[in-house]
Amino acid sequence: MKIKTQNKNFSDQFGTSRFSRPRLGRPRLLILGCGDVGMRLLPLLRERFRIFAVTTQTAKQDALRAAGAIPIIANLDEPATLARLARLATNIIHLAPPQSDGSIDRRTRNLTAILPDHATLVYVSTSGVYGDCGGELINETRTVRPRNPRATRRVDAEQVLRKWAKRSQSRLSILRVPGIYAADRLPLERLNKGLPALAVVEDVYTNHIHADDLARIIAAALFHAQSGRIYHAVDDSDMKMGAYFDAVADAFNLPRPPRLPREQLQHEVSPVMLSFMSESRRLDNQRIKAELGVRLQHPTVADALQKIR
């Protein structure tokens, strides 16, 4: 009963009731990278689409079936396994991250080689493509300036997908996503270990989105995004990273992390975490509200923590 209520509310909010069709007449949807966010997305879309979810893990097939998807074993790192995906669906949600090395996204290049023409594709990218913005509030017209290999691969994926969309006459939308959180995606282990955060005077602005809201934004983009459009999938929070850690610590009665200057902190945290602590930006989210009709269920981290704890 709960899922039906959520679907009705989703339909009311985004006007997607016209996509409800008899079971045999539903359009096909292909999801690549159906992890946590993908599993949250399935209840929103399974009544409107016949969903095919790509996974590399045979052990995950039962969970995908139970959630309403048809699992397909394939691997974006192995082009020979992708043949079965060709022309399978003209609606695609690309959640798969790039591989962990190099400056290009080989997985997205392998994918575009088999995608059909005249398709609709939503790509979930990262806000890291902007690099450090000095804490400025930025919109989707900001020039990308990636500062690390992870973000560089994402910029490559966006560019590859734009070229594919142009030559295939397809509708592409790109969601640039910041830090994703949920009840089971909080930095509790980090706090329990007492890992430090930046000193207040050196702290950086960070951005957030609840995993459930991200799933709803992806679905809204599938139905309503303008072709070639970029959207910031971000909530209304205006927080620095240390304040985020403090808020989670307070919500769970844990000690707040110690604050250290950057020069000292770089010897205490991983290179990946240090890279996050070296970029400061605030993302404007008016476009998802004005163009996609998104109403956030968790407008801020503070709102969500009150429900979680």
C-alpha positions in Angstrom: 0.0 0.0 0.0 2.9 2.4 0.8 4.4 2.0 -2.7 1.1 2.7 -4.4 0.7 5.9 -2.3 4.2 7.0 -3.3 3.5 6.4 -6.9 0.3 8.3 -6.8 2.0 11.2 -5.2 4.7 11.1 -7.8 2.2 11.0 -10.6 0.3 14.0 -9.1 3.5 16.0 -8.7 5.1 15.4 -12.0 2.1 14.8 -14.2 3.2 11.3 -15.3 -0.1 9.6 -15.3 -0.1 9.6 -19.1 2.8 7.1 -18.9 0.6 4.6 -17.2 -0.2 1.9 -19.7 -1.4 -1.7 -19.7 1.3 -4.1 -18.6 2.1 -5.4 -22.0 2.1 -2.0 -23.6 4.5 -0.3 -21.3 7.6 1.4 -22.9 10.9 -0.1 -22.1 13.5 1.6 -19.7 17.1 0.6 -19.4 18.9 1.4 -16.1 22.7 1.1 -16.0 24.3 1.1 -12.6 21.3 0.1 -10.6 22.8 0.5 -7.1 21.2 2.2 -4.1 19.8 5.1 -6.0 18.6 2.9 -8.8 16.8 0.6 -6.3 15.0 3.7 -4.9 14.1 4.7 -8.4 12.4 1.4 -9.3 9.2 1.9 -7.2 8.7 5.3 -8.9 8.9 3.9 -12.5 7.9 0.2 -12.5 4.2 0.9 -13.1 5.0 3.1 -16.2 7.9 1.1 -17.8 9.1 -2.4 -18.4 12.4 -1.9 -16.7 15.7 -3.7 -17.6 18.4 -3.2 -14.9 22.0 -4.0 -15.8 24.2 -5.5 -13.2 27.5 -7.3 -13.1 26.5 -9.3 -10.0 24.5 -12.5 -10.4 23.8 -12.4 -6.7 21.8 -9.2 -7.2 19.3 -10.6 -9.7 16.7 -11.7 -7.2 16.7 -8.3 -5.5 16.2 -6.6 -8.8 13.3 -8.9 -9.8 11.6 -8.4 -6.4 11.9 -4.6 -6.9 10.2 -4.9 -10.3 13.1 -5.0 -12.8 14.3 -7.5 -15.3 18.0 -8.1 -14.5 20.5 -8.3 -17.3 24.1 -9.4 -16.6 26.5 -7.2 -18.6 29.6 -5.2 -17.9 30.4 -1.8 -19.3 34.1 -2.7 -19.1 33.5 -5.6 -21.5 32.0 -4.4 -24.8 31.3 -8.0 -25.9 28.7 -8.3 -23.1 26.8 -5.2 -24.2 25.4 -6.5 -27.5 22.2 -7.7 -25.8 21.5 -4.1 -24.8 21.5 -2.7 -28.3 18.0 -1.4 -29.2 16.6 -2.9 -26.1 15.1 0.4 -24.9 14.8 4.0 -26.0 14.6 5.3 -22.5 17.9 5.1 -20.6 19.1 6.1 -17.2 22.9 6.1 -16.9 23.9 5.8 -13.2 27.2 3.9 -13.8 30.3 5.7 -12.7 33.4 5.8 -14.8 36.2 3.3 -14.2 38.7 4.3 -11.5 41.7 5.2 -13.7 42.6 7.3 -16.7 41.3 10.6 -18.0 38.4 9.3 -20.1 35.3 7.4 -19.3 35.7 4.2 -21.3 32.5 2.8 -19.9 30.4 5.6 -21.3 32.2 5.3 -24.7 31.4 1.6 -24.7 27.8 2.3 -23.9 27.2 5.0 -26.6 28.5 2.5 -29.2 25.4 0.4 -28.8 22.7 2.9 -27.9 19.8 3.4 -30.3 18.9 6.6 -32.2 16.0 8.9 -31.1 16.4 7.8 -27.5 15.9 9.7 -24.2 18.8 9.4 -21.8 19.3 10.9 -18.3 23.0 10.9 -17.2 23.9 11.3 -13.5 27.1 13.2 -13.3 28.9 15.0 -10.5 29.1 18.5 -9.2 32.9 17.9 -9.0 33.2 18.9 -12.7 33.2 22.6 -11.5 36.3 22.2 -9.4 36.9 24.9 -6.8 34.6 27.9 -7.1 35.8 29.8 -4.0 32.5 29.3 -2.2 30.5 31.1 -4.9 26.8 30.4 -5.6 26.8 29.0 -9.2 24.2 28.0 -11.7 24.3 25.5 -14.6 26.0 27.9 -17.0 29.3 27.8 -15.0 32.3 26.6 -17.0 33.6 23.2 -15.9 37.1 23.2 -14.5 37.8 19.7 -13.0 40.7 19.5 -10.7 41.1 15.7 -10.2 41.0 12.6 -12.4 37.5 11.5 -11.1 35.9 14.8 -12.2 37.9 14.8 -15.5 36.4 11.4 -16.4 32.9 12.8 -15.7 33.5 15.8 -18.0 34.6 13.3 -20.7 31.4 11.3 -20.2 29.3 14.4 -20.5 31.1 15.4 -23.7 30.8 11.9 -25.2 27.1 11.7 -24.4 26.5 15.2 -26.0 28.2 14.0 -29.2 26.1 10.8 -29.2 22.9 12.7 -28.6 23.6 15.1 -31.5 24.4 12.4 -34.0 21.6 10.1 -32.9 19.0 12.9 -32.6 18.4 11.8 -29.0 17.2 13.8 -26.0 19.9 14.0 -23.3 19.7 15.6 -19.9 22.6 15.7 -17.4 22.2 15.9 -13.6 25.2 17.2 -11.7 24.9 15.6 -8.3 26.8 16.5 -5.0 27.2 14.4 -1.9 24.4 11.8 -1.6 23.1 11.0 1.9 20.3 8.9 3.6 19.8 7.2 6.9 22.2 4.5 5.8 24.6 6.9 4.0 25.8 9.1 6.8 29.5 9.7 8.0 28.9 7.8 11.2 32.0 5.6 10.9 34.1 8.7 10.2 32.7 10.4 13.3 33.2 7.3 15.5 36.9 7.2 14.4 37.3 10.8 15.4 38.7 11.9 12.0 39.2 15.7 11.9 37.6 18.3 9.8 38.9 21.6 8.5 39.3 24.6 10.9 36.3 26.9 10.7 38.3 29.7 9.0 39.5 27.4 6.2 36.3 25.3 5.8 34.7 24.8 2.4 31.1 24.9 1.3 29.6 21.6 0.4 26.3 20.5 -1.2 23.9 17.6 -0.5 21.0 15.7 -1.8 19.0 12.9 0.0 19.0 9.7 -2.0 15.2 9.6 -2.2 15.0 13.1 -3.5 17.7 12.2 -6.1 15.6 9.3 -7.3 12.6 11.6 -7.8 14.7 14.2 -9.6 16.0 11.5 -12.0 12.5 10.4 -12.7 11.3 13.9 -13.3 14.2 14.5 -15.7 13.2 11.4 -17.6 9.7 12.9 -18.2 10.3 16.6 -18.3 13.9 17.6 -18.9 14.7 19.8 -21.9 16.9 18.3 -24.4 20.6 19.1 -23.9 19.9 20.6 -20.5 22.0 20.4 -17.3 20.4 20.4 -13.9 21.8 20.7 -10.4 20.3 17.8 -8.4 20.9 19.5 -5.0 18.8 20.5 -2.0 18.4 23.8 -0.3 21.1 23.4 2.3 23.8 26.1 2.7 26.4 24.4 4.7 30.1 24.1 5.1 31.6 20.6 5.4 32.5 20.9 9.0 29.0 22.1 9.9 27.6 19.0 8.1 29.8 16.7 10.2 28.8 18.6 13.3 25.0 18.3 12.5 25.3 14.5 12.0 27.3 14.2 15.2 24.8 16.1 17.2 21.9 14.1 15.8 23.4 10.9 16.9 25.0 12.1 20.2 28.5 11.6 18.9 31.5 13.8 19.6 32.0 16.6 17.0 35.1 16.1 14.9 38.2 18.0 15.9 39.1 21.0 13.7 42.6 21.3 12.2 44.2 23.7 9.8 44.7 22.4 6.3 48.4 22.1 6.5 48.0 19.7 9.4 44.8 18.0 8.1 46.5 16.8 5.0 48.5 14.3 7.1 45.4 13.0 8.8 42.9 12.2 6.0 42.9 10.3 2.8 43.9 12.0 -0.5 40.3 11.6 -1.7 38.8 13.3 1.3 41.5 16.0 1.1 40.4 16.7 -2.5 36.8 17.2 -1.4 38.1 19.5 1.3 39.9 21.6 -1.4 36.8 22.6 -3.4 34.2 25.1 -2.2 31.0 25.9 -4.1 27.3 26.4 -3.6 24.9 25.0 -6.2 21.8 26.9 -7.2 18.8 24.5 -7.6 16.1 26.8 -9.1 16.2 25.0 -12.4 15.0 21.6 -11.0 12.1 23.4 -9.3 11.1 25.6 -12.2 11.6 23.2 -15.1 11.2 19.8 -13.6 8.5 20.7 -11.0 10.6 19.1 -8.2 9.4 19.5 -4.6 12.0 18.2 -2.2 10.9 15.8 0.5 14.1 16.7 2.4 14.7 20.3 1.6 17.7 20.5 3.9 20.1 18.2 5.8 18.7 19.5 9.1 15.1 18.5 8.0 16.3 15.0 7.1 18.2 14.5 10.3 15.2 15.3 12.4 13.3 12.5 10.6 16.2 10.0 10.7 17.3 10.1 14.3 
